[in-house]
Amino acid sequence: MILSLNEIYKNYLTGSIEVPALKNINLDVEEGDYLAIMGPSGSGKSTLMNIIGCLDRPTSGLYLFDGIDISVQSDSSLSEIRNKGIGFVFQNFNLLPRQTALENVELPLLYAKVKKKKRREIAKEALRKVGLEDRMDFLPTQLSGGQKQRVAIARAIANRPKILLADEPTGALDSKSGDQVMELFRTLNQEGMTIVMITHEKAIADCADRTVVIYDGELRSIDEFERILNSRKYGFGGNENEEV
């Protein structure tokens, strides 16, 4: 089991009022899984992603990452888990603008204290894997959106993490570039990479092998969620910056 969330709750204080963001989340991800977590804006997707990615702690409940109880880890231990255990892919790439593609991919290896010669070899191989061997010395401003995302994916897999955690990975891309990114995810998964993908788009979620839906901070079956949509006439989309 790569990760297991048991009875996870997350509350935020707004003034003196406690606002629930996640309610009784139970979720298991096995090694080699390709999971999509789907839901509309404000559903709790970002909060759940932050907890899975060890960027935030739940208010209550048990989160085991690769058998490690996250709740008792120090901040430095969590930082190491994020660096070596989780590869992050964000909607807006999060590349350093003054660093080349190669230097961006080297960053997690630098933080992991991999020696320069070795980290350069690993970073070059990661860029070859995503089809950017001819763009290693390019700055982000010299790359297309799809190329930037592939650099971000190369950076995410450079440390050979336990899981790849992707947050709206095609949200800033045109349809062709988005399709290429999803094909790359499929290839990585077929090679054994565990992928957890957050999305509000059903077409993107359908690329995964398994989908769970989060709505109002709770995980629901797809059938149950579709009944809610039909009864309330809500749809996916909207401004992802509104996410809880």
HELIX and SHEET records of a PDB file:
HELIX    1   1 LYS A   45  ILE A   52  1                                   8    
HELIX    2   2 ILE A   70  VAL A   72  5                                   3    
HELIX    3   3 ASP A   75  GLY A   85  1                                  11    
HELIX    4   4 ALA A  101  TYR A  111  1                                  11    
HELIX    5   5 LYS A  116  LYS A  129  1                                  14    
HELIX    6   6 PRO A  140  GLN A  142  5                                   3    
HELIX    7   7 GLY A  145  ILE A  157  1                                  13    
HELIX    8   8 SER A  175  GLN A  190  1                                  16    
HELIX    9   9 LYS A  202  ALA A  205  1                                   4    
HELIX   10  10 ILE A  222  ARG A  232  1                                  11    
HELIX   11  11 GLU A  240  GLU A  242  5                                   3    
SHEET    1   A 4 ILE A  17  VAL A  29  0                                        
SHEET    2   A 4 LEU A   3  THR A  14 -1                                        
SHEET    3   A 4 SER A  60  PHE A  65 -1                                        
SHEET    4   A 4 ILE A  68  ASP A  69 -1                                        
SHEET    1   B 6 ILE A  86  VAL A  89  0                                        
SHEET    2   B 6 ILE A 163  ASP A 167  1                                        
SHEET    3   B 6 THR A 194  THR A 199  1                                        
SHEET    4   B 6 TYR A  34  MET A  38  1                                        
SHEET    5   B 6 ARG A 210  TYR A 215  1                                        
SHEET    6   B 6 GLU A 218  ARG A 220 -1                                        
END                                                                             
